[in-house]
Amino acid sequence: MGSRTATKDIITLRGSAAIVSEFFGYSANSILYNRGVYPEESFTKVKKYGLPLLLTQDEGVKTFIANLTAQLSEWLESGKLQRVVLVIMSKATGEVLERWNFSIETDNEVLDKGVSREKSDKEIMREIQAIMRQIASSITYLPCLDEPCVFDVLAYTDTDVAVPFTWIESDPKLIANPQMVKLHSFDTKIHKVNTLVSYKNDEWDEQLAKISRSSSKKQSFSACLWRILQPTKIAIDSFTAQQ
Amino acid sequence: MDAGSVNNSSTGKTRTRCPLQEQQLLQRKSSRENLDRFIPNRSAMDFDYAHYMLTEGRKDKENPAASSPSREAYRKQLAETFNMNRTRILAFKNKPPTPVEAIPNNFSAVQQPKTAKPRRHVLQTSERTLDAPDLVDDYYLNLLDWGSSNVLAIALGNTVYLWDATDGATSELVTLDDENGPVTSVKWAPDGRHIAIGLNNSDVQLWDSTANRQLRSLKGGHQSRVGSLDWNNHILTTGGMDGQIINSDVRVRSHIVETYRGHHQEVCGLKWSASGQQLASGGNDNLLHIWDRSTASSNSPTQWLHRLEDHTAAVKALAWCPFQGNLLASGGGGSDRCIKFWNTHTGACLNSIDTGSQVCALLWNKNERELLSSHGFTQNQLTLWKYPSMVKIAELTGHTSRVLFMAQSPDGCTIASAAGDETLRFWNVFGTPEVAKPAPKANSEPFARVNRIQNRCDSTSFRLFANPTAYINCSPGATFGLAIDTLDTEKLLQERRLGHEA
């Protein structure tokens, strides 16, 4: 690792697309684990981006994410992908509870002229690491998902993209009056990825806010935090150990 | 305090009007003030100004506050919604497996698909068959409709019959003479009581089915027969052989509100979306148009939102998806044989399936993601498709000629189909409704057994028709008011008398 930091790394469009789509795969896994969409037993720990991350072992989810990243990297290479949204919905009602929004800006010069850029792997990795940490820590402020949930992934593409056989058009699955939190972004010098999570206003939170105007959020979280923290405690511990 | 700041501000549009009016108010106050006791003085009150301050003034005040975070978020969301025109939002057809809690995960992957959906048995044969003599075997007409009051209307030659699905009783609504007939289209209004009838002579008649009485005749719109009809609240949209689509407001005397010109041959398919915002029209010129209600009423009355030229034969079968507002299914005629799916926001074709046979009618299942299509040569079958995979679930055969028309019962479960073999068949395709089905199972007597209801012209109804104020009584706010064109009264009554004698 030490030797690679010294040399300047050339990054191509294809390489950048691979990095970004791989990032989507890991972040989707991380969100599904941290938000408890799938049971924690179905995940195993791996080391990636200098962090211990959890990957699903459920065959269905695994193939879904594998198919997703394959298609995303194809779109990324053609510069047609504008945004990827991971939507978490209530299993019972289908109501959208959370939207994890990754918007992508593609460098047009690279697309048109095929030039490559320079940015070291380590630097990109550090930026991705920061986002992964934020995803893991987001449970501290996101409302509890105390009902069974399902997820879906939406890809926002240019209109001239031919719809692949396995895909269909969808509605944006927006949340009525969302709270939004912007997370870190990362940049491969070809693709810039901005992360934002929007979520449904917690009614319980709002009520509490009316009663005690100050620092109500912290109070309401604490109860729910402990419930969620139990399974993820190990992961967080090892995060802090890294720092 | 806020009001003062608006008035004193030297910027913005309010400057010219607001300060001037305030000055007037002050002057009046000082000149006519009564210091002794309070006597309300109407002449001293400036109601215009007060009204302005209560309504317009506040609007101006709100504008500078646009920087609030909620407003910013709203704007962002708005931008995101409007973004749809520039971007395409895609999702996998196959959704990720839903998590199963408290079950050992090892075997769940195999078991999940089975437990997720209990299989529904689709009856392959028709529930009952009724005789439909003299049904005009014409692809371009729309002679069957099932109203919200559970009454089925079918036009057989010059006569419109009503079949009450709750008790199986048949009645005749109207028989036209040969000059005006045959009937070329029927369509129930959303209230399930009034029915519009399109005629071969280019007229459209409105009937009250409970009183068995004609309410109105819409004339002068089309040049030739009216083969397609659809309602949008109190707007009746008619499509003619002349290629014109006319929106008529049935409450007012000069009924034509808009005319859409885009087809150059007969319009045979017309369907308003559930929101009432978009109209889909299909024609014999192989064109499918999407019209937007809001843009049509403004400056460009004839401009379509999308002109879709992908079909290679007449487009008659149209169906808006009940679970996704901007999804339209359309079916092409004999040389096209395709069912196509459209995103009507972007005009993008989402999918196209060659069915191998003329597509005469399309209906969505209201409860499941399924689509039913009716076909012509060679099998004359009804095909049930799974959406979006477009896997064939069932094929329902029984008709011996092309299945021209389909209608769906109000509960969405039973389908009526009328075919060129002069039969009307009922199919239980879309499952049984959640509440016990009230439809009677018994006697399947032929449709021909009709007890004719005498079409009396008594004095009370005459008074109503002759009353020149009748159309004034219908307020524009009423959800469904019918106007009566008094000029037509005499002729109308004559027609009715003639109809009886014949």
Interface residues (C-beta under 8 A of the other chain):
Chain A: V37 Y38 P39 E41 S42 D58 E59 G60 V61 F64 N67 L68 Q82 R83 K91 P148 C149 V150 F151 D152 V153 L154 A155 Y156 T157 D158 T159 V161 V163 T166 W167 I168 E169 S170 D171 P172 L174 P178 M180
Chain B: A73 Q77 E80 T81 N83 M84 R86 T87 R88 I89 L90 A91 F92 K93 N94 K95 P96 P97 T98 P99 E101 N105 A109 Q112 Q324 G325 N326 N343 T346 A348 L350 N351 P388
